[in-house]
Amino acid sequence: MYVGQEAADGTEALALLKEHGGNVDGFVTDIVMPKMDGSTCVIEALRSNQNVPILFVSGYRPEDFMDRIEHLPNFKFLPKPFSLTDITDVVSEMMLRHP
């Protein structure tokens, strides 16, 4: 996928991933999405992308979902609300660690 590629939900994200041959530099996803939640989408996507950085965002408390994602490699969590600077800084840091 290229920079700026986005999906409306987890099922669309997996379809885009397949369309692009499974190659991504990282994931930025909300925990709660229609059709397929962000953690399920990422778990499916990691089958072909084991070592990519993942940024989960959510307005929910981390305690409500952390048990679903804490075993995943290379993830960070950013609570909502956040600024454009906040998300840019986190994504930049993640990409520098996983070139």
MODELLER restraints for C-alpha pairs under 7 A, 6 or more apart:
rsr = mdl.restraints
at = mdl.atoms
rsr.add(forms.Gaussian(group=physical.xy_distance, feature=features.Distance(at['CA:1:A'], at['CA:17:A']), mean=6.74, stdev=0.5))
rsr.add(forms.Gaussian(group=physical.xy_distance, feature=features.Distance(at['CA:1:A'], at['CA:20:A']), mean=5.77, stdev=0.5))
rsr.add(forms.Gaussian(group=physical.xy_distance, feature=features.Distance(at['CA:1:A'], at['CA:23:A']), mean=6.37, stdev=0.5))
rsr.add(forms.Gaussian(group=physical.xy_distance, feature=features.Distance(at['CA:1:A'], at['CA:24:A']), mean=5.37, stdev=0.5))
rsr.add(forms.Gaussian(group=physical.xy_distance, feature=features.Distance(at['CA:7:A'], at['CA:13:A']), mean=5.03, stdev=0.5))
rsr.add(forms.Gaussian(group=physical.xy_distance, feature=features.Distance(at['CA:9:A'], at['CA:33:A']), mean=5.73, stdev=0.5))
rsr.add(forms.Gaussian(group=physical.xy_distance, feature=features.Distance(at['CA:9:A'], at['CA:34:A']), mean=5.71, stdev=0.5))
rsr.add(forms.Gaussian(group=physical.xy_distance, feature=features.Distance(at['CA:9:A'], at['CA:35:A']), mean=6.48, stdev=0.5))
rsr.add(forms.Gaussian(group=physical.xy_distance, feature=features.Distance(at['CA:9:A'], at['CA:36:A']), mean=6.49, stdev=0.5))
rsr.add(forms.Gaussian(group=physical.xy_distance, feature=features.Distance(at['CA:10:A'], at['CA:33:A']), mean=6.92, stdev=0.5))
rsr.add(forms.Gaussian(group=physical.xy_distance, feature=features.Distance(at['CA:10:A'], at['CA:35:A']), mean=6.69, stdev=0.5))
rsr.add(forms.Gaussian(group=physical.xy_distance, feature=features.Distance(at['CA:10:A'], at['CA:36:A']), mean=4.76, stdev=0.5))
rsr.add(forms.Gaussian(group=physical.xy_distance, feature=features.Distance(at['CA:10:A'], at['CA:37:A']), mean=6.10, stdev=0.5))
rsr.add(forms.Gaussian(group=physical.xy_distance, feature=features.Distance(at['CA:10:A'], at['CA:38:A']), mean=6.20, stdev=0.5))
rsr.add(forms.Gaussian(group=physical.xy_distance, feature=features.Distance(at['CA:10:A'], at['CA:41:A']), mean=5.15, stdev=0.5))
rsr.add(forms.Gaussian(group=physical.xy_distance, feature=features.Distance(at['CA:11:A'], at['CA:35:A']), mean=6.78, stdev=0.5))
rsr.add(forms.Gaussian(group=physical.xy_distance, feature=features.Distance(at['CA:11:A'], at['CA:36:A']), mean=6.12, stdev=0.5))
rsr.add(forms.Gaussian(group=physical.xy_distance, feature=features.Distance(at['CA:14:A'], at['CA:41:A']), mean=6.84, stdev=0.5))
rsr.add(forms.Gaussian(group=physical.xy_distance, feature=features.Distance(at['CA:14:A'], at['CA:45:A']), mean=6.66, stdev=0.5))
rsr.add(forms.Gaussian(group=physical.xy_distance, feature=features.Distance(at['CA:22:A'], at['CA:48:A']), mean=6.37, stdev=0.5))
rsr.add(forms.Gaussian(group=physical.xy_distance, feature=features.Distance(at['CA:25:A'], at['CA:52:A']), mean=6.06, stdev=0.5))
rsr.add(forms.Gaussian(group=physical.xy_distance, feature=features.Distance(at['CA:26:A'], at['CA:52:A']), mean=5.08, stdev=0.5))
rsr.add(forms.Gaussian(group=physical.xy_distance, feature=features.Distance(at['CA:26:A'], at['CA:53:A']), mean=4.87, stdev=0.5))
rsr.add(forms.Gaussian(group=physical.xy_distance, feature=features.Distance(at['CA:26:A'], at['CA:54:A']), mean=5.73, stdev=0.5))
rsr.add(forms.Gaussian(group=physical.xy_distance, feature=features.Distance(at['CA:27:A'], at['CA:53:A']), mean=6.44, stdev=0.5))
rsr.add(forms.Gaussian(group=physical.xy_distance, feature=features.Distance(at['CA:27:A'], at['CA:54:A']), mean=4.69, stdev=0.5))
rsr.add(forms.Gaussian(group=physical.xy_distance, feature=features.Distance(at['CA:27:A'], at['CA:55:A']), mean=6.02, stdev=0.5))
rsr.add(forms.Gaussian(group=physical.xy_distance, feature=features.Distance(at['CA:28:A'], at['CA:54:A']), mean=5.97, stdev=0.5))
rsr.add(forms.Gaussian(group=physical.xy_distance, feature=features.Distance(at['CA:28:A'], at['CA:55:A']), mean=4.63, stdev=0.5))
rsr.add(forms.Gaussian(group=physical.xy_distance, feature=features.Distance(at['CA:28:A'], at['CA:56:A']), mean=5.95, stdev=0.5))
rsr.add(forms.Gaussian(group=physical.xy_distance, feature=features.Distance(at['CA:29:A'], at['CA:38:A']), mean=5.64, stdev=0.5))
rsr.add(forms.Gaussian(group=physical.xy_distance, feature=features.Distance(at['CA:29:A'], at['CA:55:A']), mean=6.32, stdev=0.5))
rsr.add(forms.Gaussian(group=physical.xy_distance, feature=features.Distance(at['CA:29:A'], at['CA:56:A']), mean=5.10, stdev=0.5))
rsr.add(forms.Gaussian(group=physical.xy_distance, feature=features.Distance(at['CA:29:A'], at['CA:57:A']), mean=6.17, stdev=0.5))
rsr.add(forms.Gaussian(group=physical.xy_distance, feature=features.Distance(at['CA:30:A'], at['CA:38:A']), mean=5.52, stdev=0.5))
rsr.add(forms.Gaussian(group=physical.xy_distance, feature=features.Distance(at['CA:30:A'], at['CA:56:A']), mean=5.51, stdev=0.5))
rsr.add(forms.Gaussian(group=physical.xy_distance, feature=features.Distance(at['CA:30:A'], at['CA:57:A']), mean=4.69, stdev=0.5))
rsr.add(forms.Gaussian(group=physical.xy_distance, feature=features.Distance(at['CA:30:A'], at['CA:58:A']), mean=5.57, stdev=0.5))
rsr.add(forms.Gaussian(group=physical.xy_distance, feature=features.Distance(at['CA:31:A'], at['CA:37:A']), mean=5.77, stdev=0.5))
rsr.add(forms.Gaussian(group=physical.xy_distance, feature=features.Distance(at['CA:31:A'], at['CA:38:A']), mean=4.44, stdev=0.5))
rsr.add(forms.Gaussian(group=physical.xy_distance, feature=features.Distance(at['CA:31:A'], at['CA:39:A']), mean=6.08, stdev=0.5))
rsr.add(forms.Gaussian(group=physical.xy_distance, feature=features.Distance(at['CA:31:A'], at['CA:56:A']), mean=6.15, stdev=0.5))
rsr.add(forms.Gaussian(group=physical.xy_distance, feature=features.Distance(at['CA:31:A'], at['CA:57:A']), mean=6.20, stdev=0.5))
rsr.add(forms.Gaussian(group=physical.xy_distance, feature=features.Distance(at['CA:31:A'], at['CA:58:A']), mean=5.67, stdev=0.5))
rsr.add(forms.Gaussian(group=physical.xy_distance, feature=features.Distance(at['CA:32:A'], at['CA:38:A']), mean=6.12, stdev=0.5))
rsr.add(forms.Gaussian(group=physical.xy_distance, feature=features.Distance(at['CA:39:A'], at['CA:68:A']), mean=6.79, stdev=0.5))
rsr.add(forms.Gaussian(group=physical.xy_distance, feature=features.Distance(at['CA:39:A'], at['CA:69:A']), mean=6.35, stdev=0.5))
rsr.add(forms.Gaussian(group=physical.xy_distance, feature=features.Distance(at['CA:52:A'], at['CA:74:A']), mean=6.82, stdev=0.5))
rsr.add(forms.Gaussian(group=physical.xy_distance, feature=features.Distance(at['CA:53:A'], at['CA:74:A']), mean=4.93, stdev=0.5))
rsr.add(forms.Gaussian(group=physical.xy_distance, feature=features.Distance(at['CA:53:A'], at['CA:75:A']), mean=5.78, stdev=0.5))
rsr.add(forms.Gaussian(group=physical.xy_distance, feature=features.Distance(at['CA:53:A'], at['CA:94:A']), mean=6.25, stdev=0.5))
rsr.add(forms.Gaussian(group=physical.xy_distance, feature=features.Distance(at['CA:53:A'], at['CA:98:A']), mean=6.90, stdev=0.5))
rsr.add(forms.Gaussian(group=physical.xy_distance, feature=features.Distance(at['CA:54:A'], at['CA:74:A']), mean=6.12, stdev=0.5))
rsr.add(forms.Gaussian(group=physical.xy_distance, feature=features.Distance(at['CA:54:A'], at['CA:75:A']), mean=4.48, stdev=0.5))
rsr.add(forms.Gaussian(group=physical.xy_distance, feature=features.Distance(at['CA:54:A'], at['CA:76:A']), mean=6.34, stdev=0.5))
rsr.add(forms.Gaussian(group=physical.xy_distance, feature=features.Distance(at['CA:55:A'], at['CA:75:A']), mean=5.66, stdev=0.5))
rsr.add(forms.Gaussian(group=physical.xy_distance, feature=features.Distance(at['CA:55:A'], at['CA:76:A']), mean=4.97, stdev=0.5))
rsr.add(forms.Gaussian(group=physical.xy_distance, feature=features.Distance(at['CA:55:A'], at['CA:77:A']), mean=5.76, stdev=0.5))
rsr.add(forms.Gaussian(group=physical.xy_distance, feature=features.Distance(at['CA:56:A'], at['CA:76:A']), mean=6.28, stdev=0.5))
rsr.add(forms.Gaussian(group=physical.xy_distance, feature=features.Distance(at['CA:56:A'], at['CA:77:A']), mean=4.85, stdev=0.5))
rsr.add(forms.Gaussian(group=physical.xy_distance, feature=features.Distance(at['CA:56:A'], at['CA:78:A']), mean=6.30, stdev=0.5))
rsr.add(forms.Gaussian(group=physical.xy_distance, feature=features.Distance(at['CA:57:A'], at['CA:77:A']), mean=5.78, stdev=0.5))
rsr.add(forms.Gaussian(group=physical.xy_distance, feature=features.Distance(at['CA:57:A'], at['CA:78:A']), mean=4.85, stdev=0.5))
rsr.add(forms.Gaussian(group=physical.xy_distance, feature=features.Distance(at['CA:57:A'], at['CA:79:A']), mean=5.60, stdev=0.5))
rsr.add(forms.Gaussian(group=physical.xy_distance, feature=features.Distance(at['CA:57:A'], at['CA:80:A']), mean=6.61, stdev=0.5))
rsr.add(forms.Gaussian(group=physical.xy_distance, feature=features.Distance(at['CA:58:A'], at['CA:78:A']), mean=6.92, stdev=0.5))
rsr.add(forms.Gaussian(group=physical.xy_distance, feature=features.Distance(at['CA:58:A'], at['CA:79:A']), mean=5.29, stdev=0.5))
rsr.add(forms.Gaussian(group=physical.xy_distance, feature=features.Distance(at['CA:58:A'], at['CA:80:A']), mean=5.49, stdev=0.5))
rsr.add(forms.Gaussian(group=physical.xy_distance, feature=features.Distance(at['CA:59:A'], at['CA:79:A']), mean=5.85, stdev=0.5))
rsr.add(forms.Gaussian(group=physical.xy_distance, feature=features.Distance(at['CA:59:A'], at['CA:80:A']), mean=4.64, stdev=0.5))
rsr.add(forms.Gaussian(group=physical.xy_distance, feature=features.Distance(at['CA:59:A'], at['CA:81:A']), mean=6.92, stdev=0.5))
